[in-house]
Amino acid sequence: MTVEPARPLSRRVLGIETLLVLGLSLGRSAVYALVSIIAKLTADGPLSRQTAALNTSQSARPWLDLTYQLLGIVFALLPVLLALHLLARDPGDPARTLGLDLRRPGSDLARGAGLAALIGLPGLALFWVAAQLGLNATLVPAGLPELWWAVPVLILAAVQNAVLEEVIVVGYLVTRLRQLHWRLGAVIAASALLRGSYHLYQGFGAFLGNAVMGVVFSLWYLRTKRVLPLIIAHTLLDVVAFVGYALLPRSWFDWL
């Protein structure tokens, strides 16, 4: 039996594929975030007096709530597996192509921690300025009940956010847009604007801060071809935000 060689994917096929992956993941989130910010802006009262809540309870029954939380985390990662599956049609191992392998654990961890510090400290300052100017809604990073599983779930949610966003918005999207022959500046802008757009439900300060983060992360990936340090950095940032809010006194977060 003769096996025909695989044909190179056309730009049209790659373009449709990219839109579908985004439509099933963070592109959809961006549309909902846009609707959310419009709803907030047209509601009674200023944006600063409205709330954007993350990691909220799904049921008053603790074990059912835990089940919903874990299911949400698992199913949110399916677009990542889809993206890796689609990238497997390209030459080479997709995990190695995106820099998701464990060849450099020490270096990736150190660089991820450095990126977290680089993004986190200025990000806090920008968030404070946006809050003072009334450009953000009041952010509640963790709204889970005080149960034994709350902190582990918040950590898992941080990992899920990091894997989903960095693999899709940086690794996958940048790879596909480069294959579609987009200019370098347009690739960086698209990745950064997408990252900012699905944070719009938090306000305009969150949009700007995450867009800047998107520029830094895209440039890092284009230079190193490794997404794992970005996942580590993002995980650290979210763990500090989620777990810190859950465990520390609420008065420490009045500025949010």
Disulfide bonds with the S-S distance in Angstrom:
none
